[in-house]
Amino acid sequence: MVSAKTKVINPQGMHMRPAQVFVGEMGKFKCDVTLLCNGKTINAKSIMNLMAACIKQGCEIEIQCSGEQENEALARAVELVDSGLGDL
């Protein structure tokens, strides 16, 4: 398992469109992807779980990837979050 911490910078947080982008990209990797935020453990390959987590701007998240392609998935996940998921 590999992990990294980052902050959500989207002004609207992880709303529908950025959540859809994130889930779509993570679905390309053969590993489990989990977000830890505000004491919650979230399956980051499920758009419903991401939306239900109500992740707001400024929230520090830990991204964990475990399995085949974990390093590639983690690098892409951090890149997506740090870029604002297309909202900036």
NUPAMI-597188 format. One line per field, with one value per residue (C-alpha): x, y, z; residue number from 1; residue in one letter. Coordinates in steps of 0.05 Angstrom, whole numbers, always signed. Layout:
N
u	(X:...)
v	(Y:...)
w	(Z:...)
n	(NUM:...)
res	(a:...)
***
This chain:
88
u	(+0:+23:-8:-1:-35:-61:-114:-176:-169:-233:-276:-338:-302:-313:-380:-410:-365:-297:-320:-339:-270:-235:-275:-267:-192:-184:-226:-170:-124:-124:-120:-163:-165:-188:-194:-189:-222:-252:-248:-285:-258:-284:-281:-254:-278:-351:-381:-438:-388:-348:-411:-437:-372:-385:-311:-303:-250:-190:-203:-139:-146:-102:-104:-87:-76:-66:-54:-30:-13:-16:+42:+14:-56:-29:+11:-49:-96:-51:-41:-116:-131:-72:-96:-165:-198:-210:-247:-192)
v	(+0:+71:+136:+211:+271:+332:+385:+395:+463:+465:+524:+480:+419:+350:+363:+320:+339:+333:+270:+240:+259:+228:+163:+157:+163:+117:+64:+56:+26:-46:-29:-5:+70:+98:+169:+186:+252:+278:+210:+177:+121:+129:+82:+130:+87:+99:+165:+156:+147:+208:+251:+227:+246:+321:+337:+412:+461:+461:+390:+351:+282:+221:+179:+105:+58:-17:-70:-75:-7:+26:+74:+97:+106:+146:+192:+205:+215:+267:+301:+306:+335:+383:+408:+424:+368:+418:+469:+521)
w	(+0:-16:+9:+4:+35:-3:+3:-39:-73:-114:-93:-91:-61:-89:-122:-178:-237:-202:-167:-234:-263:-203:-203:-279:-275:-215:-250:-301:-248:-222:-148:-90:-80:-13:+13:+87:+104:+169:+201:+143:+99:+28:-31:-83:-141:-122:-143:-92:-35:-57:-62:+5:+40:+27:+17:+20:-4:+43:+69:+78:+49:+50:-13:-4:-62:-53:-105:-176:-206:-137:-150:-216:-187:-128:-173:-217:-158:-126:-194:-203:-134:-138:-206:-180:-220:-277:-234:-232)
n	(1:2:3:4:5:6:7:8:9:10:11:12:13:14:15:16:17:18:19:20:21:22:23:24:25:26:27:28:29:30:31:32:33:34:35:36:37:38:39:40:41:42:43:44:45:46:47:48:49:50:51:52:53:54:55:56:57:58:59:60:61:62:63:64:65:66:67:68:69:70:71:72:73:74:75:76:77:78:79:80:81:82:83:84:85:86:87:88)
res	(m:v:s:a:k:t:k:v:i:n:p:q:g:m:h:m:r:p:a:q:v:f:v:g:e:m:g:k:f:k:c:d:v:t:l:l:c:n:g:k:t:i:n:a:k:s:i:m:n:l:m:a:a:c:i:k:q:g:c:e:i:e:i:q:c:s:g:e:q:e:n:e:a:l:a:r:a:v:e:l:v:d:s:g:l:g:d:l)
***
